[in-house]
Amino acid sequence: MTSSTRRPVLMRALLASACAVALLMGPAPVAPAVAQEAANAVQDLVLDNLSLTFGETVFSAPKVTVSGTRLSRDDLLAIFKADAKEPWPIRLQRLEAGSLTLPELRVERRDGDRRQIVTYRDVAARTIRAGRISELTAAGATLTVEGAPQAGSGSYGRIRAEEVDLTALSRLYTEAGDASGGFQRLYASLLVEAIAFIDDRGTTVSIARLTGRDLAGRRTPTTWNGAVEALSAADLTDDDPAKRARVAGLLADLAESVSVGGLEATDLTVKEVKGEDPFSVSIGRIAYAGGAEAGLALSEIGFGAKEMQGKIGRLSLTGFSLAPTVAALRRLAQAPLPAHTVPEKGAAPVADAQEAELRRLTPMIGTLALSDLGLDLAQKPVPAPVASADPLKAQKPAPAVLPPLHVGLRGGQMSFGPPKDGVPTESRLSLTGLTLPSAAVESVPGLGSLAVYGYRDLDLDVVADTAWNEGTRELSFKELSLSGKDMGRLHLNALLGGIGPEVFDPDAAVSGFAMLSATAKALDLTLENGGLFERFIDAQAKVLSLKPDELRKEYVTASVIGVPVILGNSAAAKAIGAAMGKFVAKPGTLSISAKAKSTEGLGMVDVSTAPTPAAVLDKLEVNAKAE
């Protein structure tokens, strides 16, 4: 949808609102701190043309009014002095005031040829005590981004934050530390209204309202400012192992240094009207809740592109965790892979090893659920035949316009267990009410003839539930099922043995070879007829010019006599044939189960070297019945 060159600009537009307080005050805020216990009388002071520089960021205010303070002008200027020897947290704690107002605050940051400017209007901080502001507001702001990779402009409406701890914020940006210091709350609540951004290609982003609560952070070994600066031009796939290790460590530090109580955004829209493939996305509400029960929910989602339109009633994610990702980053930081070395005999090439380690960055996904999905897919027009008595005068037929292909889903859920080498060890997919025209699956084996059997529209339910047990080296397909309205249900479960950790190896050669040692331990197949078999018989009877009852009798004979002959006429083969014959005669439920007699299971070698099907069945305990 959006090219990679435009992502940084769009992300800044979305994140700038959440970081409004930090931009207002920055790593070294232009704000009062803890009051001195001085005997001076409370007074109002005005500071003109105040400017502060912090690395590549410059804060400037033409006029700052400090009201209800006991500090003198010299005291204030000393606190805001850029080259002061005292660190910012100590200086901030010496300031107190009833209020601090700035008609305009300009924050300019340069990064090479790139420049970003945010200008806030009518900024007001009220009741400042001990480096904390009880209320911080701004009437609005404008944003300008100049330079590569993408320029743009934007604006913000009203901004309001409560219980903003500037001292804690300055410590995080300027003081190094570790996780033992614990989290410090930076603000209690945040509100930003009417967020809008547009880049020079015409891509627009807007949010009607953004709110946040209980943002907290803790110090990192390189400070927040140092980590962000170092990551601005860093690459986790860098050839230099030392640089790659440093990036991994910084990412892990930052991932564990932020805590958010909750975020909510309403009426988010993203549109691109220029280019060959315009698109649009709208979300009525986005809500994130942090803590032990962290989760993300989106509602009233709409999206569209040149050949697709769609909607989702609700989309939610629960059980998500970055713990596996952070653990993988820590490993990369402690034991970086060599950049240009010859691997040992039998070892994976260095490039493959790097790719494998990056795959292990996969987080714990948890459960993704959605409801009320609807897709309208454009179909390619087909030429319409045009009759003409004179072929020389026949015109080229105009393409026939086909209606869009509609696909619906009443409900869906995907759950993933803890990952092993980037692959979830447990997964469950459940789709309820998957609706689509039968013509959409005419090229799918086993489903392509459904239209012939009289099914115009399909209504399907799908379940796929798998789990891997490392201790027993078993992979279980607890449920694989497909059911359809007025069709029936196919249910399968199976148990495979010989599945060790090497099966999840990121190297395809290693994992593929490991699968060769897999064995089949058990298989259960259940077929429930819900009307499909009768339609199949009727359709085949018409093709063969037979009556349905005549064709059914032929199939019964083929099942009872032919199937056992094909399978070797063993007791198991005869049981399978008899059950199939009973099912064909009166379709209800057909159940076939097979279990390997060996505790190790039935391997590929056992099947490939067996002289006849009967020899394979002799290694299995088979049960078959029809009801």
Buried (B, 14 or more C-beta within 10 A) or exposed (E): EBEEEBEBBBEBBBEBBBBBBBBBBBBBBBBBBBBBEEEEEEEEBEBEEBEBEBEBBBBBBBEBBBBBBBBBEEBBEBBBEEEEEEEBBBBBBBBBBBBBBBBEBBBBBBEEEBBBBBBBBBBBBBEBBBBBBBBBBBBBBBBBBBEEEBBBBBBBBBBBBBBBBBBBBBBBBBBEBEEEEEBBBBBBBBBBBBBBBBBBBEBBBBBBBBBBBBBBBBBBEBBBBBBBBBBEEBEBEBEEBEBBBBBBBBBBBBBBBBBBBBBBBBBBBBBBEEEEEBBBBBBBBBBBBBEEEBBBBBBBBBBBBEEBBBBBBBBBBBBBEBEBBBEBBBBBBEEBBEBEEEEEEEEBEBEBBBBBBBBBBBBBBBBBBBBBBBBBBBBEEEEEEEEEEEEEEEEEEEEEEEEEBBBBBBBBBBBBBEBBBBBBBBBBBBBBBBBBBBBBBEEEEEBEBBBBBEBEBBBBBBBBBBBBEEEEBBBBBBBBBBBBBEBBBBBBBBBBBBBBEBBBBBBEEBBEEBBEBBBBBBBBBBBBBBBBBBBBBBBBBEEEEBEBEEBBBEBBEBBBEBBBEBBBEBEBBBBBBBBBBBBBBEBEBBBBBBBBEEEEBBBEEBEEEBEEBBBBBBBBEBBBBBE
